[in-house]
Structures are given as structure tokens and as C-alpha cells.
Amino acid sequence: MAKRVLVETDKRLLWKLAYNMGVGAALSVHRHKRRLKRGQVFPPFLYISIINSCNLRCQGCWVDVAHKQQTISPDAFHRLIREAKAMGNRFFGIVGGEPFMHPHLLDMLAEHPDCYFQVFTNGHFLTPERARRMWQLGNVTPLLSVEGTEIVSDERRGRGGVLSKTLTGVKNALDAGVFTGVCTSVCRTNIDDLLKPEWIDRLIELGVLYTWFHVYRPMGPNPNPDLCLTQDQGVRVRKFVVEMRATKPIVIVDAYHDGEGKALCPAATGISHHINPWGGIEPCPIVQFSTESIHPDGRTLKDKFLRSAFLADFRKLAADTTRGCIVLERPDLLKQLVEAHGAADATARKTALAELGAMTPRPSQYNPAAEVPERNPLYRVAKRLFFNDFGVYAGRPPG
Ligand code: SF4
């Protein structure tokens, strides 16, 4: 991997990545750990949905992509980033909808050269010109979603030709010399295509530097439980990720396990929360309820995070309930919490509470009988330092 990074990457971009993302994000996690000791939570990694609109209609998507367009305005975005920077944050995930449909996306990112942005995109608007602009900025990496083969991809994403357009976006980004990642949401119909060393080899051949394995979650107005992985399939994904991390020259991200293979929920640990296009502050993108907004009301962003009873009670309930995902395992408890706080349904469709009530509990990443520790010592050390449960599950029953 070190050889690939040194040989294949642009050194100016490498410096930005190392300084903004490496040093900056590491220090922000360090500050998070210090705040936790004082009982304060301000997530070092904020994920910001800057727009609800999207050109695709993927199966099981929980974003109101077909509703009237709503965006985070440049002013609101800059205020949010400035206030988060004051807390030490340097890394931000930009999500949607499709972020490239926001008319000011790259101009907004250009205003914060001391930060690093990861843009989750389907790649269809990633033209050579936009890729070139990203290269000029140097502080942004696109993470393009690919859902498997042409047939599976097009079926899951609601129309033909989706995969080839995404791969064109990947090529444009790589041709411009931008650090590029590919993410996949693993489900029953693509697991056999994706959990293959050949898939990882193909990404490496293309020049992709990192890949992220999500697991499909049946949320939103049209969930598709038939796509959910079984618990055994979940273990297969984890084993594959650990094996590939130890053997292939590509960075692999998964957000649900520490270095020892123990499950965790990033929202329960407070390492990340989510901002929706209306400015609502949510525990995570699939918990679409909020009591706070980033928009001005006389309080600072710090105050809103530190004093939010809803967010604090969500984290406590999630950690008390399971090391896995409370939404999947105990939607009933989450519904009670939302009702007790009178948290607003943060969707445009206004059916999120009923959707929660209709969910069937199912297993999540918590599976103590089949924990798979990291084999690659670098991941073990990195996770011990920067990505673990930060002690939030200590003294709690195992779930
Ligand atoms: S609540 Fe579930 S989906 Fe949300 S961050 Fe936690 S584990 Fe992930």
C-alpha cells in the first residue's frame, strides 16, 4: 500500500491528505476523547447531507429524493464548518441525495482549505472538469457507490446504464489524479459478486485507493428486507474485509467494528452524527428525527450538541441496548425515545415514526460468538488509537 501511495499519487494531494485528514482528524479524535472524559460529546466526524435530490431511485433508499429540493445554503454550510472547526473538527462527510446536484458544492469546499471532505456520490455528475477542480482543491475525495455487476447494480439503482456512468465518473476522477474511493452496500443480491479477491484486484487495477463496505439496512418508506444479509453473511463480510486488509494494497473501511472485532455503533460512541438538508441534527442518517437544528437560534453549535437531551439519551439507550445497531435490533425502544422527547420527524414524507413502528427487529453487527479481530497490525493500532468504543460500553451488559 505504501508503494502504491508513493508511486501512484500526486504529492501535493498526498500532503493535504496527510495533514488535513491524517493529522487534523487524529487531533479531532483526541479532543473527542478528552471531552468524553468530561462527559461532553461533540462528534469529531460530522456527516452533512447538503441536498435531498438525486437523479437515481435506488431500492430501499431512505432519503426523500423525489420531494421538493432542499439544500444546505453556502452561508449555513460555512457557519457549520466554522463552528465545528472551533471544536477541532477537520474531516467532514458530504452526503445527499446526490451532492454534485448542489449548485455550489465545490465552491463551498474551496472555502475551507484546512479541512478534508469525503463526497459520497453516484459519480454521474463527476465530469472531467469537476474532477480537475477537485484536483486543484486538493482537500476532497470522491467516494463513488458501486453495487456490483451491471445487472445487479442497475436493478438496485432503478434504471439501466447506471454502473457504466458511475465507472466513467471513477475514471474521470482517477484521470485527474484525485484520491478516489469506491463504496458498496453489500446485500443478498451482490454479496457473491463483491466478496471476491478479484473485485478488490479490479479496484486496485483501476487505481482506486480505498473502498468502503456498507451493509444494506432496510429503512425508509420502501424497505426491502429480502435484501438484508443473514447473520452468517454478515460474518462473511467481516472475514473478507479482515482478510483483504491483510493481503491487498488498498485501504478498506468498515465503520462497525473495533480492532478486536467487537461490534460498535458510531452514533452511540459519539464519534459521528448527521446533519440533514433541512439543518436538523440527527444521531445518524437512518435515525431521521431531531430536536436541534444547525440554523441560528441564539445558541452555538457546541451548545446544541453538548446540551441536547435527545442526542444524549439516544447514545445512552443505544449503548445500553446493544453493541450493534439499535435501529435494527430494537426499533420499538427507539420509537419510545423519539416519542418521549417529542423529536420531530425530520423527513419530508413525515412517515418516519410509522416506519419505525412497522419495523421487524432483526440482528445487526453485534455477534459476540463470531468476532473477527484484525489481522493487519496497522489497522489494529489505528483502531486502538482512533476508532473504538471509547469506553462507552464499559460496565454495560453485553447486549
Ligand atoms: S444507529 Fe445503527 S445505523 Fe446508526 S450509526 Fe448506529 S449502528 Fe449505524
Residues whose N, C-alpha, C, O or C-beta is under 5 A from the ligand:
A	BS01	SF4	L264 C265 P266 A267 C284 I286 G324 C325 I326 V327
